[in-house]
Amino acid sequence: MSNENGTQGNGAAAGDEAPQQEFVIHKIYLKDASFESPNAPDIFTQEWSPQTHVDLNTASRAIDENIYEVELTLTVTTKIGERTAYLVEIKQAGVFGAAGFAPDHLGHLLGSYCPNLLFPYAREAISSLVTKGGFPEMALAPVNFDALYAQHLEQMRQQAEQGEAPQPDGAAGEGQMTH
């Protein structure tokens, strides 16, 4: 909406405006994918009562000014007893533009928000590979990336208190799920 002098805005003087925040998704892509079924075809003759373990890790890095790559790694290991039915590892990544964010907000954006955007793509890739491998569909449960990022920040704080070198800011943390 325009005011009387023909400018757009919320009534604040031009010099009083906070820096404009900008977030852009430039590219989402599958960086790496691996599927192994080391005990096939024998594993198909066993009763299907699997135990599944999921490892999750996120990392980010600056690739240019205000341009970042965020990588979400998921490793799914499914066993029947002691025998591995399949192991899937996916590295889902994205290139994101982020400008005008305070460092703590940028950390949250790269460590929580972006991995949350990448997760559905990784979940679909895992499900597709598992199904193509001859196994029942794998539907991963949602992940609370905000909680994982908060856990990462707490670990960094504890490391700093103990005099240890903290992980780089780009690492959002790791998580594990067992089904």
C-alpha positions as CSV (number, residue, x, y, z in Angstrom):
1,M,0.0,0.0,0.0
2,S,1.4,3.5,-0.9
3,N,1.4,6.4,1.5
4,E,1.1,10.0,0.5
5,N,4.6,10.5,-0.8
6,G,4.3,7.4,-3.1
7,T,6.6,5.0,-1.2
8,Q,5.8,1.6,0.1
9,G,6.3,0.7,3.7
10,N,5.0,0.5,7.2
11,G,5.5,4.1,8.2
12,A,9.1,3.7,9.4
13,A,11.6,6.2,8.1
14,A,14.0,4.9,5.5
15,G,17.0,4.9,7.8
16,D,15.1,3.0,10.6
17,E,14.5,-0.2,8.6
18,A,16.1,-3.4,9.8
19,P,18.1,-5.4,7.2
20,Q,15.8,-7.3,4.9
21,Q,15.9,-11.1,5.4
22,E,15.9,-13.2,2.3
23,F,15.7,-17.0,2.0
24,V,15.9,-18.8,-1.3
25,I,15.9,-22.5,-2.3
26,H,18.3,-22.7,-5.2
27,K,18.5,-26.4,-5.6
28,I,17.5,-29.7,-3.9
29,Y,19.3,-32.8,-5.0
30,L,20.3,-36.3,-4.1
31,K,24.0,-36.2,-3.5
32,D,24.7,-39.9,-2.7
33,A,22.6,-43.0,-2.5
34,S,23.6,-46.6,-1.5
35,F,21.5,-49.7,-1.1
36,E,22.9,-53.1,0.1
37,S,21.1,-56.3,0.7
38,P,24.0,-58.6,1.8
39,N,21.9,-61.6,2.7
40,A,19.6,-61.7,-0.4
41,P,18.0,-63.9,-1.5
42,D,18.1,-66.0,1.6
43,I,16.7,-63.2,3.7
44,F,13.4,-63.3,1.7
45,T,12.7,-66.8,3.0
46,Q,12.6,-65.7,6.6
47,E,9.6,-64.4,8.5
48,W,9.5,-60.6,8.2
49,S,9.9,-59.3,11.7
50,P,12.5,-56.6,11.3
51,Q,14.3,-54.4,13.7
52,T,15.2,-51.0,12.0
53,H,17.7,-48.5,13.2
54,V,18.0,-45.0,11.7
55,D,21.0,-42.7,12.1
56,L,20.7,-39.1,11.1
57,N,23.2,-36.3,10.6
58,T,23.1,-32.8,9.2
59,A,25.8,-30.5,8.2
60,S,26.1,-27.2,6.4
61,R,28.8,-25.2,4.8
62,A,29.1,-21.8,3.1
63,I,29.8,-22.2,-0.7
64,D,29.7,-18.5,-1.6
65,E,28.6,-15.2,0.0
66,N,25.1,-15.8,1.5
67,I,24.9,-19.2,-0.3
68,Y,25.0,-22.5,1.7
69,E,24.9,-26.2,1.1
70,V,23.0,-28.2,3.7
71,E,23.4,-32.0,3.7
72,L,21.1,-34.4,5.4
73,T,22.5,-38.0,5.8
74,L,20.2,-40.8,6.7
75,T,21.4,-44.4,7.3
76,V,18.7,-47.1,7.7
77,T,19.8,-50.5,8.8
78,T,17.1,-53.2,9.0
79,K,17.9,-56.7,10.5
80,I,16.0,-59.9,11.1
81,G,17.7,-61.3,14.1
82,E,21.4,-60.8,13.6
83,R,21.2,-60.8,9.8
84,T,21.1,-57.6,7.9
85,A,18.1,-57.5,5.5
86,Y,19.2,-54.1,4.0
87,L,21.2,-51.0,4.6
88,V,20.4,-47.8,2.9
89,E,22.3,-44.5,3.1
90,I,21.0,-41.3,1.5
91,K,22.7,-37.9,1.4
92,Q,20.0,-35.4,0.4
93,A,21.3,-31.9,-0.1
94,G,20.2,-28.5,-1.0
95,V,21.7,-25.1,-1.9
96,F,20.1,-22.3,-0.1
97,G,20.5,-18.5,-0.2
98,A,20.2,-16.7,3.1
99,A,20.9,-13.0,3.6
100,G,20.2,-10.6,6.4
101,F,19.9,-13.1,9.2
102,A,21.6,-12.7,12.6
103,P,24.1,-15.4,13.3
104,D,21.9,-17.3,15.7
105,H,18.9,-17.2,13.3
106,L,21.2,-18.3,10.4
107,G,22.3,-21.2,12.5
108,H,18.8,-22.3,13.2
109,L,17.8,-21.8,9.6
110,L,20.7,-24.0,8.4
111,G,20.6,-26.5,11.3
112,S,16.8,-27.0,11.6
113,Y,14.7,-25.4,8.9
114,C,16.7,-26.5,5.9
115,P,17.0,-30.2,7.0
116,N,13.3,-30.2,7.6
117,L,12.8,-29.1,4.0
118,L,15.2,-31.9,2.8
119,F,13.7,-34.7,4.9
120,P,10.7,-35.6,2.7
121,Y,13.0,-36.0,-0.3
122,A,15.3,-38.3,1.6
123,R,12.3,-40.3,3.0
124,E,11.0,-40.8,-0.5
125,A,14.4,-41.9,-1.9
126,I,14.8,-44.4,1.0
127,S,11.3,-45.8,0.5
128,S,11.9,-46.1,-3.3
129,L,15.2,-47.9,-2.9
130,V,13.9,-50.3,-0.2
131,T,10.9,-51.2,-2.4
132,K,13.1,-51.7,-5.5
133,G,15.2,-54.0,-3.3
134,G,12.2,-56.3,-2.9
135,F,11.3,-55.3,0.6
136,P,8.1,-53.9,2.1
137,E,7.8,-50.1,1.9
138,M,9.8,-48.2,4.5
139,A,7.9,-45.2,5.9
140,L,10.2,-43.1,8.2
141,A,8.6,-41.3,11.1
142,P,8.8,-37.5,11.1
143,V,11.9,-35.9,12.7
144,N,11.9,-33.0,15.1
145,F,14.8,-31.0,13.7
146,D,14.2,-28.2,16.2
147,A,14.9,-30.6,19.1
148,L,18.0,-32.0,17.4
149,Y,19.3,-28.5,16.8
150,A,18.7,-27.5,20.4
151,Q,20.4,-30.7,21.5
152,H,23.4,-29.8,19.3
153,L,23.6,-26.3,20.8
154,E,23.5,-27.7,24.3
155,Q,26.4,-30.1,23.4
156,M,28.4,-27.2,22.0
157,R,27.8,-25.2,25.2
158,Q,28.9,-28.2,27.4
159,Q,32.0,-28.7,25.2
160,A,32.9,-25.0,25.6
161,E,32.5,-25.2,29.4
162,Q,34.8,-28.2,29.5
163,G,37.4,-26.5,27.3
164,E,36.8,-28.9,24.3
165,A,36.8,-27.7,20.8
166,P,33.2,-27.4,19.7
167,Q,31.8,-28.8,16.4
168,P,31.6,-26.3,13.6
169,D,28.4,-24.2,13.6
170,G,27.3,-25.9,10.3
171,A,26.8,-29.2,12.1
172,A,23.2,-29.4,13.3
173,G,23.7,-32.6,15.2
174,E,22.9,-36.2,15.0
175,G,20.0,-38.3,16.0
176,Q,19.0,-42.0,16.1
177,M,15.7,-43.7,15.9
178,T,14.9,-47.4,16.3
179,H,11.7,-49.1,15.2
